[in-house]
C-alpha cells in the first residue's frame, strides 16, 4: 500500500485494490484463514515515535493493509464496534508485531513496536475513509 488521501474499505474483503483482496497475495499470511479480510488500524504517533526514538522509518509498503489514525489510542477498542469516516468496523484483536517483519523489512522494529500494537478490525459496513476522518462510537 502507499499513502493515499482516501481508500475504500469493502465489507468482508478489505481495502479495495490491496493484493490481499484481489487474490494476488503471496507471502507469510497467504494461507492464514481469516473471517473475511480485515484491516489494521495503526496510530500515526507510533510511526513518529519509531523515527524519533529509534531512527526507524517505515515506508508505506512496510505497513500495508493498514489505516493510520491520528490522536486516538486504539487498545481500548478491542471487542467494540465504531465508525471511522463512513465505515463501520469491529475491533477483533490487537495486532502485535511479529519477528518476521524484521526479516521482511531488514529493520530491527520488533522490540520498539512490542508495546505499540495496531488494531485488527472486521469491516462490517464498507465505504470511503479519508485523511482526517474521525472515529465515532457505534450506537
C-alpha positions as CSV (number, residue, x, y, z in Angstrom):
1,X,0.0,0.0,0.0
2,X,1.0,3.6,-0.4
3,X,-0.1,6.7,1.3
4,X,-3.4,7.9,-0.2
5,X,-5.8,10.7,0.6
6,X,-8.7,8.2,0.7
7,X,-9.3,4.5,0.4
8,X,-12.3,2.3,0.0
9,X,-13.0,-0.5,2.5
10,X,-15.2,-3.3,1.4
11,X,-17.1,-5.3,4.0
12,X,-15.6,-8.8,4.4
13,X,-13.0,-8.2,1.8
14,X,-10.6,-5.5,2.8
15,X,-9.0,-2.5,1.2
16,X,-10.0,-2.0,-2.5
17,X,-7.1,-2.7,-4.7
18,X,-5.0,-4.4,-2.0
19,X,-3.2,-7.5,-3.1
20,X,-5.0,-9.5,-0.3
21,X,-8.3,-8.6,-1.8
22,X,-7.6,-9.1,-5.5
23,X,-6.2,-12.6,-5.0
24,X,-2.5,-12.0,-5.8
25,X,-1.3,-12.4,-2.2
26,X,1.9,-14.2,-1.7
27,X,3.9,-14.3,1.5
28,X,3.7,-15.1,5.2
29,X,0.0,-14.7,5.6
30,X,-1.1,-16.2,2.3
31,X,-2.6,-19.3,3.8
32,X,-3.7,-18.0,7.2
33,X,-7.5,-18.2,7.5
34,X,-9.5,-15.1,8.4
35,X,-13.2,-14.5,8.8
36,X,-13.3,-12.0,5.9
37,X,-10.3,-9.9,5.3
38,X,-9.6,-7.4,8.0
39,X,-7.9,-4.0,8.1
40,X,-5.4,-3.0,10.7
41,X,-5.6,0.4,12.3
42,X,-2.2,1.9,13.3
43,X,-1.6,5.1,15.3
44,X,0.5,7.7,13.5
45,X,2.0,8.5,16.8
46,X,3.7,5.1,16.7
47,X,5.4,5.8,13.4
48,X,6.5,9.2,14.8
49,X,7.9,7.5,17.9
50,X,9.7,4.9,15.9
51,X,11.5,7.6,13.9
52,X,12.2,9.8,16.9
53,X,13.3,7.2,19.5
54,X,14.8,4.5,17.3
55,X,15.7,6.3,14.0
56,X,13.5,3.7,12.2
57,X,11.3,5.0,9.3
58,X,8.7,2.6,7.8
59,X,7.7,3.2,4.2
60,X,4.1,2.7,3.2
61,X,4.9,-0.7,1.7
62,X,6.3,-1.8,5.0
63,X,3.0,-1.5,6.9
64,X,0.5,-2.4,4.2
65,X,-3.2,-3.3,5.0
66,X,-3.1,-0.5,7.5
67,X,-5.2,2.6,8.0
68,X,-3.3,5.2,10.0
69,X,-5.2,7.1,12.7
70,X,-4.3,10.3,14.5
71,X,-4.7,11.1,18.2
72,X,-6.8,8.1,19.0
73,X,-5.5,5.4,21.4
74,X,-6.7,2.1,19.9
75,X,-6.1,-0.6,22.6
76,X,-9.4,0.1,24.5
77,X,-11.5,-0.6,21.3
78,X,-11.0,-4.4,21.3
79,X,-14.4,-6.1,21.1
80,X,-16.2,-2.8,20.2
81,X,-17.9,-1.5,17.1
82,X,-17.2,2.0,15.9
83,X,-17.4,4.3,12.9
84,X,-14.3,5.5,11.1
85,X,-15.5,8.0,8.5
86,X,-18.4,6.3,6.8
87,X,-17.2,2.7,7.5
88,X,-18.4,0.6,10.4
89,X,-15.6,-1.5,12.0
90,X,-15.4,-4.1,14.8
91,X,-12.1,-4.4,16.6
92,X,-11.3,-8.1,16.9
93,X,-7.8,-8.1,18.5
94,X,-4.6,-6.2,19.0
95,X,-2.1,-6.7,16.2
96,X,1.2,-7.3,17.9
97,X,4.2,-7.1,15.6
98,X,5.9,-10.4,14.6
99,X,9.6,-11.0,14.3
100,X,9.2,-11.9,10.7
101,X,8.5,-8.2,10.0
102,X,12.2,-7.6,10.8
103,X,13.2,-10.2,8.2
104,X,10.9,-8.6,5.6
105,X,12.0,-5.0,6.2
106,X,15.6,-5.6,7.3
107,X,14.9,-3.2,10.2
108,X,15.0,-4.1,14.0
109,X,11.4,-3.0,14.7
110,X,10.1,-5.8,16.9
111,X,11.3,-4.5,20.3
112,X,10.4,-0.9,19.7
113,X,6.9,-1.9,18.5
114,X,6.1,-4.5,21.1
115,X,4.3,-2.0,23.4
116,X,2.7,-0.2,20.4
117,X,0.4,-2.6,18.7
118,X,-2.1,-2.0,15.9
119,X,-5.8,-3.0,16.0
120,X,-7.2,-5.6,13.7
121,X,-10.8,-4.8,12.6
122,X,-13.5,-6.6,10.7
123,X,-15.2,-4.3,8.1
124,X,-18.9,-4.5,8.8
125,X,-20.0,-1.7,6.5
126,X,-17.7,-0.6,3.8
127,X,-17.2,2.9,2.5
128,X,-14.6,5.5,1.9
129,X,-12.1,6.5,4.6
130,X,-10.4,9.9,4.1
131,X,-7.5,11.6,5.8
132,X,-8.8,13.4,8.8
133,X,-11.9,11.2,9.3
134,X,-12.8,10.8,12.9
135,X,-13.7,7.7,15.0
136,X,-17.2,7.7,16.5
137,X,-18.9,5.3,18.8
138,X,-21.4,2.8,17.3
139,X,-24.9,3.4,18.6
